[in-house]
């Protein structure tokens, strides 16, 4: 019997799963690096992107977004969301910062296995 990986087709579906797993810390760009809002700041070398989810709006390109699932060296897991391309809602420093983070793509089954 062959099993298929769990498919999460909506941004809200992934965010809900993260909330249930208590991994719904939003990493926000600040002048000191990414912060989950608890007066803690992370440099790119302190973080790993463990999964990337892309969502495309069916009728409106401005609905297209990307969610980075991120793990900090101290074990904190969270996410950062950005829109694609010209619809990006972040400054150039966000793009530079996110490109410096190590990527270690892990399987959905491992991340969301109950």
Backbone bond lengths (Angstrom), bond angles and torsions (degrees), N, CA, C in turn:
res aa  C-N    CA-C-N  psi(-1)  N-CA   C-N-CA  omega(-1)  CA-C   N-CA-C  phi
1 X - - - 1.429 - - 1.522 108.97 -
2 X 1.318 115.34 132.51 1.457 120.61 -177.92 1.528 108.97 -101.66
3 X 1.329 116.22 134.15 1.458 119.01 177.89 1.514 109.22 -107.17
4 X 1.300 115.59 147.18 1.454 118.88 178.19 1.519 108.85 -107.45
5 X 1.327 116.93 150.77 1.455 119.90 179.61 1.519 110.48 -65.70
6 X 1.327 115.71 151.44 1.449 119.11 177.67 1.522 109.24 -65.92
7 X 1.308 115.48 137.71 1.451 120.70 -177.38 1.521 108.64 -111.09
8 X 1.308 115.71 126.52 1.451 120.86 175.55 1.505 106.41 -116.38
9 X 1.309 115.77 109.48 1.448 119.39 -171.17 1.521 113.86 -94.97
10 X 1.307 118.44 -9.99 1.456 119.01 -178.55 1.525 110.90 -122.48
11 X 1.311 114.72 151.48 1.455 121.09 175.88 1.521 109.72 -60.80
12 X 1.328 117.14 -43.45 1.469 119.76 -179.31 1.528 111.46 -64.00
13 X 1.335 117.91 -32.55 1.460 121.07 177.47 1.517 112.14 -65.34
14 X 1.323 116.57 -43.66 1.463 120.65 178.33 1.525 110.02 -67.10
15 X 1.329 117.64 -43.50 1.469 120.43 179.31 1.532 111.72 -62.49
16 X 1.323 117.13 -37.46 1.464 120.03 178.30 1.528 110.79 -66.23
17 X 1.317 116.63 -42.21 1.471 120.27 178.41 1.536 110.12 -62.62
18 X 1.338 116.60 -40.83 1.465 120.10 177.12 1.530 110.97 -63.90
19 X 1.332 116.55 -39.40 1.469 120.30 178.74 1.528 110.76 -61.93
20 X 1.309 116.04 -45.72 1.472 121.07 179.65 1.523 110.53 -60.16
21 X 1.322 116.88 -38.47 1.469 121.35 -178.92 1.530 112.75 -85.80
22 X 1.326 117.04 2.23 1.468 123.49 -178.69 1.536 112.10 58.63
23 X 1.315 113.18 39.03 1.466 121.16 176.88 1.525 109.51 -118.09
24 X 1.327 115.61 29.34 1.462 120.33 -173.93 1.532 112.72 -99.93
25 X 1.310 115.92 36.89 1.466 121.11 174.82 1.519 108.13 -79.55
26 X 1.322 117.01 121.37 1.459 119.35 179.48 1.519 109.90 -88.92
27 X 1.330 115.54 119.71 1.459 121.07 175.73 1.525 107.84 -81.22
28 X 1.314 116.04 121.68 1.458 122.45 -177.57 1.521 108.64 -113.99
29 X 1.329 116.35 139.08 1.456 121.51 179.12 1.521 109.88 -72.29
30 X 1.327 115.83 131.91 1.457 121.77 174.67 1.520 107.75 -134.76
31 X 1.315 117.19 174.00 1.464 119.39 179.21 1.521 111.79 -67.02
32 X 1.344 117.96 -16.10 1.464 122.19 179.09 1.521 113.25 -100.86
33 X 1.329 117.86 5.72 1.461 121.38 -178.03 1.512 111.03 117.04
34 X 1.323 117.09 -166.32 1.467 121.14 177.48 1.525 108.87 -76.35
35 X 1.320 115.79 138.47 1.454 120.70 177.00 1.522 109.62 -135.52
36 X 1.345 116.54 138.78 1.460 119.87 172.99 1.534 110.94 -87.25
37 X 1.336 116.78 9.62 1.453 121.11 176.08 1.518 115.27 88.63
38 X 1.308 118.10 15.94 1.468 121.08 -178.50 1.530 111.50 -115.52
39 X 1.328 115.88 30.49 1.473 122.52 -177.17 1.524 112.90 62.20
40 X 1.318 116.37 22.68 1.463 123.19 174.92 1.513 106.87 -113.19
41 X 1.329 116.71 138.14 1.450 121.30 -177.78 1.521 109.53 -127.59
42 X 1.325 115.32 142.58 1.461 121.21 -177.83 1.523 110.38 -123.04
43 X 1.325 115.45 135.03 1.464 122.77 171.47 1.529 107.82 -86.51
44 X 1.324 118.65 162.55 1.468 120.33 179.80 1.532 113.33 -53.12
45 X 1.335 117.05 -37.27 1.475 119.65 -178.25 1.530 112.90 -71.38
46 X 1.332 117.40 -9.86 1.467 122.13 177.30 1.523 112.20 -90.99
47 X 1.331 116.91 -2.54 1.461 121.60 -171.11 1.522 111.83 -126.66
48 X 1.336 115.25 156.60 1.456 122.41 173.52 1.523 107.90 -137.17
49 X 1.318 116.68 130.04 1.464 120.65 171.98 1.516 106.27 -81.38
50 X 1.343 116.35 116.80 1.462 119.60 -175.71 1.533 112.64 -101.29
51 X 1.323 116.56 -11.35 1.470 120.07 175.49 1.517 108.54 -165.33
52 X 1.310 115.53 145.43 1.459 121.65 176.27 1.517 108.02 -124.22
53 X 1.321 116.30 129.25 1.457 122.00 176.93 1.520 108.07 -116.70
54 X 1.321 116.30 131.39 1.463 121.38 177.10 1.523 108.33 -112.37
55 X 1.318 114.98 135.85 1.457 121.34 -179.74 1.520 108.06 -126.26
56 X 1.326 116.25 131.64 1.451 120.41 -178.48 1.514 109.72 -117.98
57 X 1.339 115.61 128.81 1.453 120.90 176.80 1.515 109.74 -67.60
58 X 1.319 116.71 132.80 1.463 120.49 -177.11 1.520 112.48 -66.70
59 X 1.324 117.25 -37.97 1.463 118.83 -176.14 1.521 113.39 -119.99
60 X 1.318 117.58 -14.18 1.461 120.68 -175.15 1.522 109.90 -130.96
61 X 1.342 117.50 113.34 1.468 120.10 -179.21 1.526 112.91 -58.61
62 X 1.338 117.84 -23.41 1.462 119.21 -179.92 1.527 111.38 -72.19
63 X 1.343 117.78 -9.37 1.465 121.60 176.11 1.525 112.14 -85.35
64 X 1.321 117.58 -3.16 1.458 121.31 -178.26 1.517 110.09 -77.17
65 X 1.330 115.78 130.77 1.467 119.51 -178.46 1.521 110.24 -146.70
66 X 1.309 113.87 169.45 1.459 121.81 178.52 1.520 107.91 -133.17
67 X 1.315 116.21 136.36 1.462 122.05 176.67 1.514 107.48 -116.42
68 X 1.325 115.58 125.04 1.459 121.94 175.00 1.516 107.56 -99.87
69 X 1.324 117.53 121.37 1.455 121.73 172.51 1.519 106.21 -88.80
70 X 1.331 115.94 123.01 1.462 121.66 -168.99 1.522 110.83 -123.55
71 X 1.337 115.61 140.90 1.459 121.59 174.30 1.525 108.48 -121.69
72 X 1.341 115.78 129.64 1.461 121.43 177.31 1.523 109.38 -87.53
73 X 1.326 116.14 160.16 1.471 120.83 179.18 1.523 112.20 -58.46
74 X 1.336 117.49 -27.58 1.464 120.23 -179.82 1.529 112.78 -85.36
75 X 1.356 117.12 6.04 1.459 121.59 175.16 1.519 114.81 96.44
76 X 1.318 118.59 -10.73 1.459 121.37 179.20 1.524 109.50 -65.96
77 X 1.338 116.32 131.18 1.457 121.31 177.05 1.514 108.82 -114.65
78 X 1.315 114.74 142.68 1.450 120.59 179.16 1.509 109.79 -164.85
79 X 1.316 115.08 -158.62 1.455 119.23 -175.28 1.518 110.88 -147.62
80 X 1.327 114.52 164.72 1.451 122.94 169.71 1.516 106.22 -138.22
81 X 1.334 115.89 137.36 1.461 121.20 -178.74 1.524 109.29 -116.39
82 X 1.320 115.14 139.62 1.457 120.79 175.32 1.520 108.27 -141.49
83 X 1.306 116.32 155.47 1.460 121.97 173.81 1.519 107.93 -87.64
84 X 1.318 116.62 158.07 1.467 121.46 178.52 1.517 111.78 -72.67
85 X 1.322 114.90 146.32 1.461 124.16 165.46 1.509 116.62 45.49
86 X 1.326 115.82 -125.53 1.461 120.82 -174.75 1.517 112.26 -65.81
87 X 1.340 117.80 -16.39 1.452 121.23 -180.00 1.519 112.44 -88.83
88 X 1.329 116.97 1.58 1.458 121.29 -179.68 1.520 110.24 -53.60
89 X 1.327 115.19 137.33 1.462 119.74 -179.48 1.523 111.59 -104.21
90 X 1.324 117.30 18.08 1.454 121.97 -179.72 1.523 110.89 -118.43
91 X 1.306 114.79 159.33 1.464 121.45 175.60 1.530 109.53 -75.54
92 X 1.317 116.19 169.23 1.465 121.40 179.79 1.516 111.92 -60.49
93 X 1.342 118.34 -30.33 1.458 120.24 -179.51 1.530 111.32 -64.35
94 X 1.330 118.10 -28.54 1.469 121.73 175.31 1.523 109.61 -64.03
95 X 1.333 115.99 -48.62 1.463 120.09 -179.73 1.524 111.29 -60.27
96 X 1.328 116.63 -43.58 1.469 120.50 177.84 1.527 110.50 -61.88
97 X 1.319 117.00 -43.54 1.461 122.37 -178.72 1.527 110.63 -63.00
98 X 1.329 117.00 -49.33 1.466 120.95 -175.92 1.531 111.07 -64.22
99 X 1.334 117.42 -33.50 1.471 120.85 178.68 1.523 112.50 -68.03
100 X 1.316 117.35 -23.37 1.469 121.45 -178.96 1.532 112.99 -84.13
101 X 1.328 117.04 -11.13 1.468 120.67 -178.83 1.528 109.46 -79.13
102 X 1.313 115.77 133.12 1.469 121.57 177.39 1.528 109.48 -62.12
103 X 1.332 116.55 141.38 1.460 122.03 178.84 1.518 108.83 -111.44
104 X 1.319 115.41 127.69 1.467 122.63 177.81 1.515 106.62 -135.41
105 X 1.328 116.83 82.68 1.460 121.05 -173.92 1.525 110.25 -66.45
106 X 1.321 115.33 119.28 1.467 121.47 177.88 1.515 108.98 -106.66
107 X 1.319 116.16 156.19 1.458 121.51 -178.03 1.524 111.45 -70.87
108 X 1.337 115.74 145.04 1.469 121.07 176.17 1.517 112.05 -55.42
109 X 1.336 117.09 -39.77 1.452 120.74 -176.82 1.520 110.63 -59.58
110 X 1.320 117.18 -37.98 1.453 121.21 179.66 1.513 110.41 -72.00
111 X 1.331 117.22 -42.47 1.452 121.42 -177.66 1.508 113.46 -69.11
112 X 1.333 116.70 -40.15 1.442 120.34 -172.50 1.522 113.60 -115.08
113 X 1.298 117.25 20.20 1.452 121.56 178.21 1.526 109.44 -75.07
114 X 1.323 117.12 123.38 1.472 119.73 -178.75 1.507 111.62 -85.92
